[in-house]
Amino acid sequence: MATRTDTVMTGQAASSPAEWRDYIALMKPRVMTLVVFTAFAGYIAAPAGLHPFMAVISLFALAMGAGAAGALNMAYDADIDATMRRTRLRPVPRGLVRAEDAYGFGIVASAIAVLLMALAANYLAAGLLAFSIFFYAVIYTMVLKRRTPQNIVIGGAAGAFPPMIGWAAATGEITLDSAILFAIIFLWTPPHSWALALYKSGDYAAADVPMMPVAKGAKRTRLEILIYSLILTPFALAPVFTGLGGAVYAGVSLLGGLAFLVLAWRIFNSRAGEAGSAEEGALYAVRAGDKAARDLFAYSIGYLAALFAALIAEHALGAYIATPLGGVI
């Protein structure tokens, strides 16, 4: 497995103070956007709510917590990030931010995020946020990622917490519905992440990270993607049966799930991951044989966003209609 080093493998350390944009990049803003979106869905779908100002502060705290976890991940993974084409332009391997500064930033931002959540919402939401940061930065990044091909399966729990945190911020409770939202993201993570790993397997192999295609081979990975997709897509309909999701959600889930299964079947019948890594070029460039994996990876992001957007639309509209004269809550 990849070993830790005391210095960032870039050939040089940061020679000038990092700029603010370097710290923004350290927080993985694209990942943060999806985290906040799913948390907002959990908050909107919950049967109670905070004062709007406190809700904004709570979502800001969650965004900061997600960014802090990303910073801690980049600090620890600087050695393997420098080896992989997909990650070598991140701030730490490029020498824009020192690893020790990234650690300090992540720890301080984590503490502020949890404190803000406790003050704006409640201790349950703050505790879940703290645990999700710990789970991603320590359990996934430091314990699982370099040791087991099940890293994404177990570690995926970290990314599944946001809607549960949003729900807990609004209600102070963990309920069946919030657990279902957690489970949808938990089941979505393996096919999403392994699709990327299939066409970037050369990167992971070079860094000695035991992602599924590296540890078990492309054929096994394609089968695992299909199995998880067959579990995920019908389970994604669960909110309809609990009353959390309505007709709009049902339609999005059904049609979106069918498309997801078609793409997963295409991967299963392809030779994705067997041709080696992608050629040099764009960050997510792929070889012709790996396009089935690239297509599912790209589609899966839109699929998850559409599910939670449907929940937001239904519950936001329902709240608007339920307000006297359609006024703002």
DOTOR-170097 format. One line per 2 residues: number of its first residue (from 0); for each residue x, y, z of N, C-alpha, C. Coordinates in steps of 0.05 Angstrom, whole numbers, plus 5000, padded with zeros to 4 digits. Example, Ala and Ser with C-alpha at 12.3 -4.5 7.8 and 13.67 -1.06 7.14 Angstrom:
BEGIN
0> 5264/4886/5156/5246/4910/5156/5264/4934/5156  5257/4955/5142/5273/4979/5143/5258/5001/5157 .
This chain:
BEGIN
0> 5017/4976/5000/5000/5000/5000/5018/5025/5000  5006/5048/4993/5021/5073/4993/5030/5079/5021 .
2> 5053/5090/5024/5064/5097/5050/5064/5127/5053  5063/5135/5079/5063/5164/5085/5092/5175/5083 .
4> 5094/5199/5075/5120/5213/5075/5118/5238/5091  5141/5248/5100/5140/5272/5117/5138/5298/5101 .
6> 5143/5296/5075/5142/5319/5058/5123/5315/5035  5113/5336/5024/5095/5335/5001/5111/5328/4976 .
8> 5102/5309/4960/5117/5298/4938/5114/5316/4913  5123/5340/4915/5121/5359/4893/5148/5369/4883 .
10> 5169/5363/4898/5195/5372/4890/5201/5399/4903  5181/5413/4914/5186/5439/4927/5163/5445/4946 .
12> 5169/5459/4967/5149/5467/4986/5138/5494/4978  5115/5502/4990/5104/5528/4984/5124/5550/4990 .
14> 5129/5566/4970/5150/5587/4973/5138/5614/4979  5111/5617/4978/5098/5642/4984/5072/5636/4998 .
16> 5061/5656/5013/5036/5651/5028/5014/5642/5009  4997/5624/5018/4975/5615/5002/4954/5637/4999 .
18> 4941/5637/4977/4920/5657/4972/4893/5645/4981  4873/5663/4983/4847/5654/4993/4835/5633/4974 .
20> 4840/5635/4948/4829/5616/4930/4841/5589/4933  4865/5587/4944/4878/5561/4949/4863/5547/4971 .
22> 4854/5562/4991/4839/5549/5013/4811/5542/5004  4800/5557/4986/4774/5549/4975/4776/5523/4960 .
24> 4797/5520/4944/4802/5495/4929/4807/5472/4949  4819/5478/4971/4825/5458/4991/4799/5446/5003 .
26> 4778/5461/5002/4752/5452/5013/4735/5436/4994  4745/5430/4970/4730/5415/4950/4703/5427/4945 .
28> 4702/5451/4933/4676/5465/4930/4655/5450/4914  4663/5434/4894/4643/5420/4878/4629/5398/4896 .
30> 4645/5384/4912/4634/5365/4930/4616/5379/4951  4626/5402/4960/4611/5417/4981/4583/5425/4970 .
32> 4582/5432/4945/4556/5441/4933/4535/5419/4935  4543/5394/4928/4525/5371/4930/4517/5365/4959 .
34> 4537/5368/4977/4532/5364/5005/4510/5383/5016  4514/5408/5009/4495/5429/5019/4467/5424/5006 .
36> 4467/5417/4981/4442/5413/4967/4426/5390/4980  4439/5367/4985/4425/5345/4997/4417/5351/5026 .
38> 4433/5366/5040/4426/5374/5067/4401/5393/5067  4401/5411/5048/4378/5429/5045/4352/5413/5039 .
40> 4355/5392/5023/4332/5375/5017/4322/5362/5043  4340/5352/5059/4332/5340/5085/4319/5360/5103 .
42> 4329/5384/5103/4317/5405/5120/4289/5412/5110  4286/5417/5083/4260/5424/5072/4239/5402/5075 .
44> 4248/5377/5072/4229/5355/5074/4220/5348/5102  4235/5358/5122/4228/5352/5150/4202/5366/5158 .
46> 4187/5354/5176/4161/5364/5184/4162/5389/5202  4186/5399/5209/4188/5423/5225/4211/5439/5213 .
48> 4216/5462/5224/4237/5479/5213/4247/5499/5232  4270/5511/5226/4282/5532/5242/4273/5559/5231 .
50> 4280/5580/5246/4278/5607/5236/4295/5608/5211  4286/5622/5190/4302/5623/5165/4331/5631/5169 .
52> 4336/5650/5186/4364/5659/5191/4380/5637/5203  4369/5622/5222/4383/5600/5235/4387/5577/5216 .
54> 4368/5574/5198/4371/5553/5178/4395/5559/5159  4397/5584/5151/4420/5592/5134/4446/5588/5149 .
56> 4447/5595/5174/4472/5591/5190/4478/5561/5192  4457/5545/5196/4461/5516/5198/4473/5504/5172 .
58> 4462/5513/5150/4472/5503/5124/4501/5513/5119  4506/5538/5128/4533/5548/5126/4553/5531/5143 .
60> 4544/5524/5167/4560/5507/5184/4566/5480/5172  4545/5469/5159/4549/5443/5146/4568/5446/5122 .
62> 4566/5467/5107/4584/5472/5085/4613/5475/5095  4616/5489/5117/4643/5493/5128/4654/5466/5138 .
64> 4636/5450/5151/4645/5424/5160/4654/5406/5138  4638/5406/5116/4645/5390/5092/4672/5399/5081 .
66> 4676/5426/5079/4701/5436/5069/4724/5429/5087  4720/5430/5113/4741/5423/5133/4749/5394/5129 .
68> 4730/5376/5125/4736/5348/5121/4752/5345/5095  4745/5360/5074/4760/5359/5049/4789/5368/5053 .
70> 4793/5389/5069/4820/5399/5074/4837/5379/5089  4825/5365/5109/4839/5345/5123/4846/5321/5105 .
72> 4827/5314/5087/4832/5293/5068/4856/5300/5050  4856/5325/5040/4878/5333/5022/4905/5334/5036 .
74> 4905/5342/5061/4930/5344/5077/4941/5316/5080  4925/5296/5087/4935/5269/5092/4942/5255/5066 .
76> 4927/5260/5045/4931/5246/5020/4950/5261/5001  4966/5280/5010/4983/5295/4993/5002/5278/4977 .
78> 5012/5256/4989/5031/5239/4975/5019/5225/4951  4995/5213/4956/4983/5199/4933/4970/5218/4913 .
80> 4960/5241/4923/4949/5261/4905/4970/5270/4885  4995/5273/4894/5017/5281/4876/5023/5260/4855 .
82> 5016/5235/4860/5021/5213/4841/5000/5211/4820  4975/5218/4826/4952/5214/4809/4947/5238/4791 .
84> 4943/5233/4765/4937/5255/4746/4912/5270/4754  4892/5255/4764/4867/5267/4771/4869/5287/4794 .
86> 4889/5284/4811/4890/5300/4836/4916/5316/4839  4934/5314/4821/4960/5326/4825/4960/5356/4824 .
88> 4938/5368/4814/4936/5398/4814/4922/5409/4839  4917/5392/4858/4906/5402/4883/4926/5420/4898 .
90> 4916/5437/4916/4934/5457/4928/4958/5446/4943  4955/5424/4957/4978/5414/4973/4999/5401/4955 .
92> 4992/5382/4937/5013/5371/4920/5026/5391/4902  5012/5412/4895/5024/5433/4879/5043/5452/4895 .
94> 5042/5449/4921/5058/5466/4938/5046/5493/4944  5021/5497/4937/5008/5522/4942/5000/5526/4972 .
96> 4994/5503/4985/4987/5503/5013/5004/5481/5026  5017/5487/5048/5033/5467/5062/5014/5448/5076 .
98> 5022/5423/5078/5005/5402/5091/4998/5410/5119  5017/5421/5135/5011/5428/5162/4991/5451/5164 .
100> 4992/5469/5144/4972/5490/5144/4944/5479/5137  4944/5460/5119/4918/5447/5111/4906/5433/5136 .
102> 4923/5419/5151/4914/5406/5175/4902/5427/5195  4918/5448/5199/4908/5469/5218/4882/5481/5209 .
104> 4880/5488/5183/4856/5499/5172/4832/5480/5176  4837/5455/5170/4815/5435/5173/4806/5431/5201 .
106> 4824/5431/5220/4817/5427/5248/4801/5451/5259  4812/5475/5253/4798/5499/5263/4771/5503/5250 .
108> 4769/5498/5224/4744/5500/5210/4724/5480/5220  4733/5456/5226/4715/5435/5238/4703/5444/5264 .
110> 4720/5455/5281/4711/5464/5308/4690/5486/5305  4696/5505/5288/4677/5528/5284/4651/5518/5272 .
112> 4652/5500/5253/4628/5489/5240/4610/5475/5261  4622/5458/5277/4606/5443/5297/4594/5462/5318 .
114> 4610/5482/5326/4600/5501/5346/4577/5518/5334  4580/5526/5309/4558/5541/5296/4533/5525/5294 .
116> 4536/5499/5287/4512/5482/5284/4499/5478/5311  4514/5475/5332/4502/5472/5359/4487/5497/5367 .
118> 4498/5521/5361/4485/5546/5368/4461/5552/5351  4462/5546/5325/4441/5553/5307/4418/5533/5307 .
120> 4425/5507/5311/4405/5486/5309/4402/5472/5335  4416/5450/5339/4414/5434/5363/4439/5416/5366 .
122> 4441/5403/5389/4465/5386/5394/4465/5361/5377  4442/5351/5370/4441/5327/5354/4453/5332/5327 .
124> 4444/5354/5314/4455/5361/5288/4485/5366/5289  4493/5380/5311/4522/5386/5314/4537/5360/5318 .
126> 4526/5341/5333/4540/5316/5338/4543/5299/5312  4521/5299/5296/4522/5285/5270/4543/5298/5252 .
128> 4544/5325/5252/4564/5338/5235/4592/5331/5244  4597/5332/5270/4623/5325/5281/4631/5296/5273 .
130> 4612/5278/5276/4618/5250/5269/4623/5246/5240  4608/5261/5223/4612/5258/5194/4640/5268/5186 .
132> 4649/5290/5198/4676/5300/5192/4697/5280/5201  4693/5269/5225/4712/5249/5235/4712/5224/5218 .
134> 4688/5216/5209/4686/5191/5193/4700/5195/5166  4697/5218/5154/4710/5222/5128/4741/5226/5131 .
136> 4748/5243/5150/4777/5249/5153/4793/5227/5165  4782/5212/5184/4797/5192/5198/4790/5163/5189 .
138> 4764/5156/5191/4756/5128/5184/4761/5122/5155  4751/5140/5137/4755/5135/5108/4783/5141/5099 .
140> 4792/5166/5103/4817/5175/5092/4841/5161/5105  4842/5160/5131/4866/5149/5144/4866/5119/5149 .
142> 4842/5107/5151/4840/5079/5158/4833/5062/5134  4812/5069/5120/4801/5051/5099/4814/5054/5072 .
144> 4818/5078/5063/4825/5084/5035/4849/5068/5025  4869/5065/5041/4894/5052/5032/4895/5022/5040 .
146> 4873/5012/5052/4875/4985/5062/4855/4965/5050  4832/4975/5040/4812/4956/5031/4797/4966/5007 .
148> 4789/4948/4989/4773/4956/4965/4745/4963/4973  4738/4958/4998/4711/4966/5008/4712/4994/5020 .
150> 4734/5009/5014/4737/5036/5025/4713/5054/5018  4704/5052/4993/4682/5070/4984/4656/5061/4996 .
152> 4652/5034/4999/4627/5024/5010/4623/5034/5039  4643/5029/5055/4641/5038/5084/4644/5068/5086 .
154> 4664/5079/5073/4669/5107/5075/4647/5124/5063  4630/5112/5046/4608/5127/5034/4588/5138/5054 .
156> 4589/5127/5079/4571/5137/5099/4576/5167/5105  4601/5175/5102/4607/5203/5108/4591/5222/5090 .
158> 4589/5215/5064/4575/5232/5046/4545/5229/5047  4536/5208/5062/4507/5203/5064/4494/5218/5088 .
160> 4511/5229/5105/4500/5243/5129/4486/5270/5124  4493/5286/5104/4482/5312/5101/4451/5315/5103 .
162> 4435/5298/5088/4406/5301/5090/4397/5294/5118  4410/5276/5131/4403/5269/5159/4409/5292/5178 .
164> 4431/5305/5172/4439/5328/5189/4419/5351/5184  4411/5356/5159/4391/5376/5153/4365/5370/5167 .
166> 4357/5345/5167/4332/5337/5180/4334/5341/5210  4357/5333/5222/4361/5336/5250/4362/5365/5258 .
168> 4373/5382/5241/4374/5411/5247/4346/5422/5249  4328/5412/5232/4301/5423/5232/4284/5411/5254 .
170> 4288/5386/5261/4270/5372/5280/4282/5364/5306  4308/5362/5307/4322/5352/5331/4319/5322/5334 .
172> 4312/5308/5312/4307/5279/5313/4320/5265/5289  4324/5239/5292/4331/5221/5270/4307/5203/5266 .
174> 4295/5203/5243/4271/5187/5238/4275/5167/5215  4255/5151/5210/4257/5132/5188/4262/5146/5161 .
176> 4248/5169/5157/4251/5183/5132/4279/5194/5128  4291/5205/5150/4318/5215/5147/4338/5192/5143 .
178> 4332/5169/5155/4349/5146/5151/4347/5136/5122  4324/5138/5110/4320/5130/5082/4337/5149/5063 .
180> 4336/5175/5069/4353/5193/5053/4382/5187/5056  4390/5180/5080/4418/5171/5085/4424/5147/5068 .
182> 4406/5127/5068/4411/5102/5054/4412/5105/5024  4397/5124/5013/4397/5128/4984/4425/5137/4976 .
184> 4437/5156/4990/4464/5165/4983/4484/5144/4988  4481/5129/5010/4499/5107/5017/4500/5086/4995 .
186> 4477/5079/4984/4476/5059/4962/4485/5071/4936  4481/5097/4932/4489/5110/4907/4520/5112/4905 .
188> 4533/5115/4927/4562/5121/4926/4579/5100/4912  4575/5073/4918/4593/5054/4904/4591/5054/4874 .
190> 4567/5052/4862/4567/5053/4832/4577/5079/4821  4572/5101/4834/4582/5127/4825/4613/5127/4826 .
192> 4624/5120/4849/4653/5122/4853/4668/5100/4837  4657/5076/4835/4670/5055/4820/4670/5060/4790 .
194> 4649/5074/4781/4649/5081/4752/4673/5099/4746  4678/5119/4763/4702/5135/4760/4727/5119/4763 .
196> 4728/5101/4782/4752/5085/4787/4758/5066/4764  4738/5058/4749/4742/5041/4726/4759/5054/4705 .
198> 4752/5079/4698/4767/5092/4677/4791/5109/4687  4795/5109/4714/4819/5121/4725/4834/5100/4741 .
200> 4831/5075/4735/4844/5054/4750/4875/5056/4749  4886/5066/4727/4915/5069/4725/4925/5088/4746 .
202> 4910/5110/4751/4917/5129/4772/4919/5115/4799  4898/5100/4806/4897/5087/4832/4919/5066/4834 .
204> 4924/5052/4813/4945/5031/4813/4972/5044/4818  4977/5067/4804/5003/5081/4807/5007/5091/4836 .
206> 4985/5098/4849/4987/5108/4877/4984/5085/4897  4980/5061/4887/4977/5037/4904/4953/5039/4923 .
208> 4932/5051/4913/4907/5053/4928/4889/5030/4919  4880/5012/4938/4865/4988/4930/4836/4993/4923 .
210> 4830/5011/4904/4803/5013/4895/4794/4987/4882  4769/4983/4880/4758/4957/4870/4771/4948/4844 .
212> 4774/4965/4823/4786/4955/4798/4815/4946/4801  4829/4959/4820/4857/4952/4824/4859/4926/4840 .
214> 4843/4924/4861/4845/4901/4879/4831/4876/4869  4807/4880/4856/4791/4857/4848/4788/4854/4817 .
216> 4797/4874/4803/4796/4873/4774/4771/4887/4762  4773/4893/4736/4751/4908/4723/4726/4892/4722 .
218> 4728/4867/4716/4703/4850/4712/4687/4849/4738  4701/4845/4761/4687/4844/4787/4675/4871/4793 .
220> 4689/4892/4786/4679/4919/4791/4653/4925/4775  4653/4916/4750/4629/4920/4733/4606/4905/4745 .
222> 4611/4881/4755/4589/4866/4768/4579/4880/4793  4597/4889/4809/4590/4903/4834/4573/4928/4828 .
224> 4581/4943/4807/4565/4966/4799/4537/4958/4792  4534/4937/4777/4507/4928/4769/4491/4919/4794 .
226> 4503/4905/4812/4489/4895/4836/4479/4919/4853  4497/4938/4858/4489/4961/4874/4468/4978/4860 .
228> 4469/4979/4833/4449/4994/4818/4422/4981/4821  4422/4954/4820/4397/4939/4823/4385/4942/4851 .
230> 4401/4948/4871/4391/4953/4898/4382/4982/4901  4399/5000/4890/4394/5028/4894/4368/5037/4881 .
232> 4364/5031/4856/4342/5043/4841/4314/5036/4851  4309/5011/4860/4282/5007/4872/4281/5019/4900 .
234> 4303/5018/4915/4303/5030/4942/4297/5060/4941  4306/5073/4919/4302/5102/4917/4273/5109/4916 .
236> 4255/5090/4911/4226/5094/4912/4215/5094/4940  4231/5086/4960/4221/5083/4987/4207/5108/4998 .
238> 4217/5133/4992/4203/5156/5002/4174/5158/4993  4168/5146/4970/4140/5147/4960/4122/5131/4979 .
240> 4132/5109/4990/4116/5091/5007/4114/5101/5035  4132/5118/5044/4130/5129/5071/4115/5156/5071 .
242> 4109/5167/5047/4095/5192/5045/4114/5216/5043  4140/5211/5044/4159/5233/5042/4160/5244/5014 .
244> 4158/5227/4994/4158/5235/4966/4131/5232/4954  4124/5250/4935/4098/5249/4922/4101/5241/4893 .
246> 4082/5250/4877/4080/5241/4849/4105/5250/4833  4113/5275/4838/4137/5285/4823/4161/5268/4830 .
248> 4165/5263/4856/4188/5247/4864/4186/5219/4852  4163/5208/4852/4159/5181/4842/4167/5180/4812 .
250> 4158/5199/4797/4164/5200/4769/4194/5202/4764  4207/5221/4778/4236/5225/4775/4251/5200/4783 .
252> 4243/5188/4805/4257/5165/4815/4254/5141/4796  4229/5137/4785/4224/5114/4768/4239/5118/4741 .
254> 4235/5140/4728/4248/5144/4702/4278/5147/4705  4287/5162/4725/4316/5165/4729/4329/5138/4737 .
256> 4315/5122/4752/4325/5096/4760/4328/5077/4736  4308/5078/4718/4310/5061/4694/4334/5068/4677 .
258> 4339/5094/4674/4362/5103/4659/4388/5095/4673  4388/5096/4699/4411/5088/4714/4417/5058/4709 .
260> 4396/5042/4709/4400/5013/4705/4410/5008/4677  4400/5022/4657/4409/5019/4630/4439/5024/4628 .
262> 4448/5046/4641/4476/5052/4640/4493/5032/4655  4483/5022/4678/4497/5002/4693/4499/4976/4677 .
264> 4478/4969/4662/4479/4945/4645/4499/4948/4623  4501/4973/4612/4521/4978/4591/4549/4974/4602 .
266> 4554/4983/4626/4580/4979/4638/4586/4949/4642  4566/4934/4651/4569/4906/4656/4576/4891/4631 .
268> 4565/4900/4608/4570/4886/4583/4593/4899/4567  4607/4918/4579/4630/4931/4566/4656/4919/4576 .
270> 4678/4930/4566/4704/4922/4576/4717/4946/4590  4700/4962/4602/4710/4986/4616/4729/4978/4638 .
272> 4751/4993/4640/4771/4988/4660/4793/4969/4652  4789/4955/4629/4809/4935/4621/4830/4946/4603 .
274> 4826/4970/4593/4845/4981/4573/4867/4997/4586  4867/4999/4613/4887/5015/4626/4876/5043/4631 .
276> 4893/5061/4640/4885/5087/4647/4880/5105/4622  4867/5127/4626/4861/5145/4604/4887/5158/4595 .
278> 4886/5168/4571/4909/5182/4560/4911/5209/4574  4935/5222/4572/4938/5249/4582/4918/5267/4569 .
280> 4908/5287/4584/4889/5306/4572/4872/5318/4594  4847/5321/4588/4829/5333/4607/4827/5316/4633 .
282> 4818/5329/4654/4817/5316/4680/4802/5289/4679  4779/5289/4665/4763/5265/4664/4763/5253/4636 .
284> 4785/5256/4622/4787/5244/4595/4786/5214/4597  4774/5201/4577/4771/5172/4577/4778/5160/4550 .
286> 4786/5135/4551/4790/5120/4526/4763/5111/4516  4762/5104/4491/4737/5096/4478/4724/5073/4493 .
288> 4740/5054/4502/4729/5030/4516/4718/5035/4543  4724/5058/4554/4715/5065/4581/4692/5084/4582 .
290> 4680/5091/4559/4659/5111/4558/4634/5103/4573  4629/5077/4574/4606/5068/4589/4608/5075/4619 .
292> 4633/5073/4629/4637/5080/4657/4635/5110/4661  4647/5125/4642/4646/5154/4643/4617/5164/4642 .
294> 4600/5151/4625/4573/5159/4623/4557/5155/4649  4561/5132/4662/4547/5128/4687/4557/5147/4709 .
296> 4583/5152/4710/4593/5170/4730/4580/5198/4727  4580/5208/4702/4568/5234/4697/4538/5234/4703 .
298> 4524/5214/4694/4495/5212/4698/4488/5210/4727  4504/5195/4742/4497/5189/4770/4495/5215/4786 .
300> 4511/5235/4780/4510/5260/4794/4484/5274/4789  4475/5275/4764/4450/5287/4757/4426/5272/4769 .
302> 4429/5245/4769/4407/5228/4781/4403/5235/4810  4424/5235/4826/4421/5241/4854/4410/5269/4859 .
304> 4421/5288/4843/4411/5316/4846/4382/5318/4839  4373/5303/4819/4345/5304/4810/4327/5292/4832 .
306> 4335/5271/4845/4319/5259/4867/4314/5280/4889  4336/5292/4898/4333/5311/4920/4320/5337/4911 .
308> 4324/5345/4886/4310/5368/4875/4279/5364/4875  4271/5339/4869/4243/5333/4869/4231/5335/4897 .
310> 4246/5326/4917/4237/5329/4944/4235/5358/4952  4255/5374/4945/4254/5402/4951/4230/5416/4938 .
312> 4226/5410/4913/4204/5423/4898/4177/5415/4911  4173/5390/4917/4147/5381/4928/4142/5394/4956 .
314> 4162/5393/4973/4158/5403/5000/4158/5434/5002  4173/5446/4985/4173/5476/4985/4146/5485/4974 .
316> 4136/5473/4953/4109/5480/4942/4087/5474/4962  4089/5451/4976/4069/5444/4996/4069/5464/5019 .
318> 4092/5472/5027/4093/5492/5049/4082/5519/5040  4087/5526/5015/4076/5551/5005/4046/5551/5003 .
320> 4035/5529/4994/4006/5526/4991/3992/5526/5018  4006/5513/5038/3994/5510/5064/3995/5536/5080 .
322> 4010/5556/5072/4012/5581/5086/3987/5598/5079  3976/5612/5098/3952/5629/5092/3957/5647/5068 .
324> 3939/5646/5049/3940/5662/5024/3966/5658/5008  3979/5635/5013/4004/5630/4998/4026/5648/5006 .
326> 4025/5659/5031/4046/5677/5039/4072/5663/5046  4093/5678/5049/4119/5667/5056/4119/5659/5085 .
328> 4131/5635/5091/4132/5626/5119/4151/5643/5135 .
